[in-house]
Amino acid sequence: MQHHIANKIYHVEVLPPKQNSEKLDEDLERFDMKYRMVLDAGYCVCITDNSMGHLAFQGTELIEELDLPVDSDQIMIHLNTFHSKEDFDGILTTCIDRGVQHLLVVSGDGNERLPRLEPEEIGYPEVTVVTSVELLKYIEREYPGKFNLGVAFNPYEPEQHEFEKLQRKVDAGAKYIITQPLIGRNEIVDKMKGRFKLPVVVEAWMSKKLHLLSECVGYEIDENIEYDPIAALQNLHEIYPDCGVYLALLGYKTQFPLLKDIWV
């Protein structure tokens, strides 16, 4: 991941189509277009895993179905606990077969329609629920040396609790850290960078609808607040010049063409 930072490779989130889409062909075509745009620009495609608990196609499914090109340095698959054991191993095996090395391992948001890995299934009966820590340990144990594993860090959670959780993730095999969305300097992220000597990627919120971040940050954001995502992105580069940047909710028509002139 330090290679991504040194070479100024953006991490660009590409949301997969939902499985209940009423215009699936259009959604698949749009996903294909965005995926190839990001790859052609030299950035890293980041494919979410049932984001917000919404049942969506998995990244490896789309890569195979659409026969998408894979550059091992330009693909990141998100992977969470809401899978059957068979599907979870199938995703990992397909990643290996297709040359996908970068995984962002998270606990995830589930719903009643999604199965969830049980501790006994992956060899950790001593815990009550599978978290990203157990996923990391399992992947490292069963697929040693095959993946570059990253984890999330939430600076809006209680500080000591989040630091302890991050330490467990690092002990379990995490090699890089991606933060929740930042819109400026964050004191907790600064502390985290000082304590954990791993590559850090800060997430930039690219939607003008800043109030949608309310649930993430834990307090209400006025929907009338004016927010310039491009200016905020430039500011993050100035504040965290030694970090990578993950772009969430990027506008492909208006914002994507500007990226080539921002991180220079």
Contacts in CASP RR format, 6 or more apart in sequence:
PFRMAT RR
TARGET T0000
AUTHOR 0000-0000-0000
METHOD contacts of the structure
MODEL  1
MQHHIANKIYHVEVLPPKQNSEKLDEDLERFDMKYRMVLDAGYCVCITDN
SMGHLAFQGTELIEELDLPVDSDQIMIHLNTFHSKEDFDGILTTCIDRGV
QHLLVVSGDGNERLPRLEPEEIGYPEVTVVTSVELLKYIEREYPGKFNLG
VAFNPYEPEQHEFEKLQRKVDAGAKYIITQPLIGRNEIVDKMKGRFKLPV
VVEAWMSKKLHLLSECVGYEIDENIEYDPIAALQNLHEIYPDCGVYLALL
GYKTQFPLLKDIWV
1 102 0 8 1.000
1 148 0 8 1.000
1 150 0 8 1.000
1 175 0 8 1.000
1 176 0 8 1.000
1 199 0 8 1.000
1 201 0 8 1.000
2 199 0 8 1.000
3 9 0 8 1.000
3 73 0 8 1.000
4 11 0 8 1.000
4 44 0 8 1.000
4 73 0 8 1.000
4 199 0 8 1.000
4 201 0 8 1.000
4 244 0 8 1.000
5 199 0 8 1.000
5 201 0 8 1.000
5 242 0 8 1.000
5 243 0 8 1.000
5 244 0 8 1.000
8 263 0 8 1.000
8 264 0 8 1.000
9 42 0 8 1.000
9 43 0 8 1.000
9 44 0 8 1.000
9 73 0 8 1.000
9 74 0 8 1.000
10 43 0 8 1.000
10 44 0 8 1.000
10 244 0 8 1.000
10 245 0 8 1.000
10 246 0 8 1.000
10 247 0 8 1.000
10 259 0 8 1.000
10 263 0 8 1.000
11 43 0 8 1.000
11 44 0 8 1.000
11 46 0 8 1.000
11 76 0 8 1.000
11 178 0 8 1.000
11 201 0 8 1.000
11 244 0 8 1.000
11 245 0 8 1.000
11 246 0 8 1.000
11 247 0 8 1.000
12 38 0 8 1.000
12 43 0 8 1.000
12 44 0 8 1.000
12 45 0 8 1.000
12 46 0 8 1.000
12 246 0 8 1.000
12 247 0 8 1.000
12 250 0 8 1.000
13 46 0 8 1.000
13 48 0 8 1.000
13 246 0 8 1.000
13 247 0 8 1.000
13 248 0 8 1.000
13 249 0 8 1.000
13 250 0 8 1.000
14 31 0 8 1.000
14 34 0 8 1.000
14 35 0 8 1.000
14 38 0 8 1.000
14 45 0 8 1.000
14 46 0 8 1.000
14 47 0 8 1.000
14 48 0 8 1.000
15 31 0 8 1.000
15 48 0 8 1.000
15 51 0 8 1.000
15 56 0 8 1.000
16 31 0 8 1.000
16 47 0 8 1.000
16 48 0 8 1.000
16 56 0 8 1.000
16 57 0 8 1.000
16 58 0 8 1.000
16 59 0 8 1.000
16 62 0 8 1.000
17 24 0 8 1.000
17 27 0 8 1.000
17 28 0 8 1.000
17 30 0 8 1.000
17 31 0 8 1.000
17 56 0 8 1.000
17 57 0 8 1.000
17 62 0 8 1.000
18 27 0 8 1.000
18 54 0 8 1.000
18 55 0 8 1.000
18 56 0 8 1.000
18 57 0 8 1.000
19 55 0 8 1.000
19 56 0 8 1.000
19 57 0 8 1.000
20 55 0 8 1.000
21 27 0 8 1.000
28 62 0 8 1.000
28 65 0 8 1.000
28 66 0 8 1.000
31 62 0 8 1.000
31 66 0 8 1.000
32 66 0 8 1.000
32 68 0 8 1.000
34 252 0 8 1.000
35 45 0 8 1.000
35 62 0 8 1.000
35 66 0 8 1.000
35 68 0 8 1.000
36 68 0 8 1.000
36 69 0 8 1.000
37 252 0 8 1.000
37 256 0 8 1.000
38 44 0 8 1.000
38 45 0 8 1.000
38 74 0 8 1.000
39 45 0 8 1.000
39 69 0 8 1.000
39 71 0 8 1.000
39 74 0 8 1.000
41 256 0 8 1.000
41 259 0 8 1.000
41 260 0 8 1.000
42 74 0 8 1.000
43 74 0 8 1.000
43 259 0 8 1.000
44 73 0 8 1.000
44 74 0 8 1.000
44 75 0 8 1.000
44 76 0 8 1.000
44 102 0 8 1.000
45 74 0 8 1.000
45 75 0 8 1.000
45 76 0 8 1.000
46 76 0 8 1.000
46 78 0 8 1.000
46 104 0 8 1.000
46 246 0 8 1.000
47 59 0 8 1.000
47 62 0 8 1.000
47 75 0 8 1.000
47 76 0 8 1.000
47 77 0 8 1.000
47 78 0 8 1.000
48 56 0 8 1.000
48 78 0 8 1.000
49 56 0 8 1.000
49 58 0 8 1.000
49 59 0 8 1.000
49 77 0 8 1.000
49 78 0 8 1.000
49 79 0 8 1.000
49 80 0 8 1.000
49 82 0 8 1.000
49 106 0 8 1.000
49 108 0 8 1.000
50 56 0 8 1.000
50 80 0 8 1.000
50 82 0 8 1.000
50 108 0 8 1.000
50 109 0 8 1.000
50 110 0 8 1.000
50 114 0 8 1.000
51 78 0 8 1.000
51 109 0 8 1.000
52 109 0 8 1.000
53 82 0 8 1.000
53 108 0 8 1.000
53 109 0 8 1.000
53 110 0 8 1.000
53 111 0 8 1.000
53 114 0 8 1.000
54 111 0 8 1.000
55 111 0 8 1.000
55 113 0 8 1.000
55 114 0 8 1.000
57 65 0 8 1.000
58 87 0 8 1.000
58 91 0 8 1.000
59 77 0 8 1.000
60 77 0 8 1.000
60 90 0 8 1.000
60 91 0 8 1.000
60 94 0 8 1.000
60 95 0 8 1.000
60 98 0 8 1.000
60 100 0 8 1.000
62 68 0 8 1.000
63 70 0 8 1.000
63 75 0 8 1.000
63 94 0 8 1.000
63 98 0 8 1.000
63 100 0 8 1.000
64 94 0 8 1.000
64 98 0 8 1.000
70 98 0 8 1.000
70 99 0 8 1.000
70 100 0 8 1.000
72 99 0 8 1.000
72 100 0 8 1.000
72 101 0 8 1.000
72 102 0 8 1.000
73 101 0 8 1.000
73 102 0 8 1.000
75 99 0 8 1.000
75 100 0 8 1.000
75 101 0 8 1.000
75 102 0 8 1.000
76 102 0 8 1.000
76 103 0 8 1.000
76 104 0 8 1.000
77 91 0 8 1.000
77 95 0 8 1.000
77 100 0 8 1.000
77 102 0 8 1.000
77 103 0 8 1.000
77 104 0 8 1.000
78 103 0 8 1.000
78 104 0 8 1.000
78 106 0 8 1.000
79 88 0 8 1.000
79 91 0 8 1.000
79 92 0 8 1.000
79 103 0 8 1.000
79 104 0 8 1.000
79 105 0 8 1.000
79 106 0 8 1.000
79 135 0 8 1.000
80 105 0 8 1.000
80 106 0 8 1.000
80 107 0 8 1.000
80 108 0 8 1.000
80 109 0 8 1.000
80 110 0 8 1.000
80 132 0 8 1.000
80 135 0 8 1.000
81 107 0 8 1.000
81 108 0 8 1.000
81 116 0 8 1.000
81 117 0 8 1.000
81 130 0 8 1.000
81 131 0 8 1.000
81 132 0 8 1.000
81 134 0 8 1.000
81 135 0 8 1.000
82 108 0 8 1.000
82 109 0 8 1.000
82 110 0 8 1.000
82 114 0 8 1.000
82 115 0 8 1.000
82 116 0 8 1.000
82 117 0 8 1.000
83 91 0 8 1.000
83 114 0 8 1.000
83 115 0 8 1.000
83 116 0 8 1.000
83 117 0 8 1.000
84 115 0 8 1.000
84 117 0 8 1.000
85 117 0 8 1.000
85 121 0 8 1.000
85 122 0 8 1.000
87 115 0 8 1.000
88 117 0 8 1.000
89 142 0 8 1.000
92 139 0 8 1.000
92 142 0 8 1.000
92 143 0 8 1.000
92 146 0 8 1.000
92 147 0 8 1.000
94 100 0 8 1.000
95 101 0 8 1.000
95 103 0 8 1.000
95 146 0 8 1.000
95 147 0 8 1.000
96 143 0 8 1.000
96 146 0 8 1.000
101 146 0 8 1.000
101 147 0 8 1.000
101 148 0 8 1.000
102 147 0 8 1.000
102 148 0 8 1.000
102 150 0 8 1.000
103 139 0 8 1.000
103 147 0 8 1.000
103 148 0 8 1.000
103 149 0 8 1.000
103 150 0 8 1.000
104 150 0 8 1.000
104 151 0 8 1.000
104 152 0 8 1.000
104 178 0 8 1.000
105 132 0 8 1.000
105 135 0 8 1.000
105 136 0 8 1.000
105 139 0 8 1.000
105 149 0 8 1.000
105 150 0 8 1.000
105 151 0 8 1.000
105 174 0 8 1.000
106 132 0 8 1.000
106 151 0 8 1.000
106 152 0 8 1.000
107 130 0 8 1.000
107 131 0 8 1.000
107 132 0 8 1.000
110 116 0 8 1.000
116 130 0 8 1.000
117 130 0 8 1.000
117 134 0 8 1.000
117 135 0 8 1.000
118 130 0 8 1.000
119 125 0 8 1.000
119 126 0 8 1.000
119 127 0 8 1.000
119 128 0 8 1.000
119 129 0 8 1.000
119 130 0 8 1.000
119 134 0 8 1.000
122 130 0 8 1.000
122 134 0 8 1.000
122 135 0 8 1.000
122 138 0 8 1.000
123 138 0 8 1.000
124 130 0 8 1.000
124 134 0 8 1.000
124 137 0 8 1.000
124 138 0 8 1.000
127 134 0 8 1.000
132 151 0 8 1.000
132 152 0 8 1.000
132 169 0 8 1.000
133 165 0 8 1.000
133 168 0 8 1.000
133 169 0 8 1.000
133 172 0 8 1.000
134 172 0 8 1.000
136 149 0 8 1.000
136 151 0 8 1.000
136 169 0 8 1.000
136 172 0 8 1.000
136 173 0 8 1.000
136 174 0 8 1.000
137 172 0 8 1.000
137 173 0 8 1.000
139 146 0 8 1.000
139 147 0 8 1.000
139 149 0 8 1.000
140 149 0 8 1.000
140 172 0 8 1.000
140 173 0 8 1.000
148 175 0 8 1.000
148 176 0 8 1.000
149 173 0 8 1.000
149 174 0 8 1.000
149 175 0 8 1.000
149 176 0 8 1.000
150 174 0 8 1.000
150 175 0 8 1.000
150 176 0 8 1.000
150 177 0 8 1.000
150 178 0 8 1.000
151 166 0 8 1.000
151 169 0 8 1.000
151 170 0 8 1.000
151 174 0 8 1.000
151 176 0 8 1.000
151 177 0 8 1.000
151 178 0 8 1.000
152 177 0 8 1.000
152 178 0 8 1.000
152 179 0 8 1.000
152 180 0 8 1.000
153 162 0 8 1.000
153 166 0 8 1.000
153 177 0 8 1.000
153 178 0 8 1.000
153 179 0 8 1.000
153 180 0 8 1.000
153 189 0 8 1.000
153 192 0 8 1.000
154 162 0 8 1.000
154 179 0 8 1.000
154 180 0 8 1.000
155 162 0 8 1.000
155 179 0 8 1.000
155 180 0 8 1.000
155 182 0 8 1.000
155 186 0 8 1.000
155 188 0 8 1.000
155 189 0 8 1.000
155 192 0 8 1.000
156 180 0 8 1.000
156 216 0 8 1.000
156 217 0 8 1.000
156 218 0 8 1.000
159 188 0 8 1.000
159 191 0 8 1.000
162 188 0 8 1.000
163 191 0 8 1.000
163 192 0 8 1.000
163 195 0 8 1.000
166 174 0 8 1.000
166 177 0 8 1.000
166 192 0 8 1.000
166 196 0 8 1.000
167 196 0 8 1.000
170 196 0 8 1.000
170 198 0 8 1.000
174 198 0 8 1.000
175 198 0 8 1.000
175 199 0 8 1.000
176 198 0 8 1.000
176 199 0 8 1.000
176 200 0 8 1.000
176 201 0 8 1.000
177 192 0 8 1.000
177 196 0 8 1.000
177 198 0 8 1.000
177 199 0 8 1.000
177 200 0 8 1.000
177 201 0 8 1.000
178 200 0 8 1.000
178 201 0 8 1.000
178 202 0 8 1.000
178 203 0 8 1.000
178 246 0 8 1.000
179 186 0 8 1.000
179 189 0 8 1.000
179 200 0 8 1.000
179 201 0 8 1.000
179 202 0 8 1.000
179 203 0 8 1.000
180 203 0 8 1.000
180 216 0 8 1.000
181 203 0 8 1.000
181 204 0 8 1.000
181 205 0 8 1.000
181 213 0 8 1.000
181 216 0 8 1.000
181 248 0 8 1.000
182 189 0 8 1.000
182 202 0 8 1.000
182 203 0 8 1.000
182 204 0 8 1.000
182 205 0 8 1.000
182 236 0 8 1.000
183 205 0 8 1.000
183 210 0 8 1.000
183 213 0 8 1.000
183 227 0 8 1.000
183 232 0 8 1.000
184 232 0 8 1.000
184 235 0 8 1.000
184 236 0 8 1.000
184 239 0 8 1.000
185 239 0 8 1.000
189 200 0 8 1.000
189 202 0 8 1.000
189 240 0 8 1.000
192 200 0 8 1.000
193 200 0 8 1.000
193 243 0 8 1.000
199 243 0 8 1.000
199 244 0 8 1.000
200 240 0 8 1.000
200 242 0 8 1.000
200 243 0 8 1.000
200 244 0 8 1.000
201 243 0 8 1.000
201 244 0 8 1.000
201 245 0 8 1.000
201 246 0 8 1.000
202 236 0 8 1.000
202 240 0 8 1.000
202 243 0 8 1.000
202 244 0 8 1.000
202 245 0 8 1.000
202 246 0 8 1.000
203 245 0 8 1.000
203 246 0 8 1.000
203 247 0 8 1.000
203 248 0 8 1.000
204 229 0 8 1.000
204 232 0 8 1.000
204 233 0 8 1.000
204 236 0 8 1.000
204 245 0 8 1.000
204 246 0 8 1.000
204 247 0 8 1.000
204 248 0 8 1.000
205 213 0 8 1.000
205 229 0 8 1.000
205 232 0 8 1.000
205 248 0 8 1.000
205 249 0 8 1.000
206 229 0 8 1.000
206 233 0 8 1.000
206 247 0 8 1.000
206 248 0 8 1.000
206 249 0 8 1.000
206 250 0 8 1.000
206 251 0 8 1.000
206 255 0 8 1.000
207 229 0 8 1.000
207 248 0 8 1.000
207 249 0 8 1.000
208 227 0 8 1.000
208 228 0 8 1.000
208 229 0 8 1.000
209 223 0 8 1.000
209 227 0 8 1.000
210 221 0 8 1.000
210 223 0 8 1.000
210 225 0 8 1.000
210 227 0 8 1.000
211 220 0 8 1.000
211 221 0 8 1.000
211 222 0 8 1.000
211 223 0 8 1.000
211 225 0 8 1.000
213 221 0 8 1.000
214 220 0 8 1.000
214 221 0 8 1.000
229 255 0 8 1.000
230 255 0 8 1.000
230 258 0 8 1.000
230 262 0 8 1.000
233 245 0 8 1.000
233 247 0 8 1.000
233 262 0 8 1.000
234 262 0 8 1.000
236 243 0 8 1.000
236 245 0 8 1.000
237 245 0 8 1.000
237 262 0 8 1.000
237 263 0 8 1.000
245 263 0 8 1.000
247 259 0 8 1.000
250 256 0 8 1.000
END
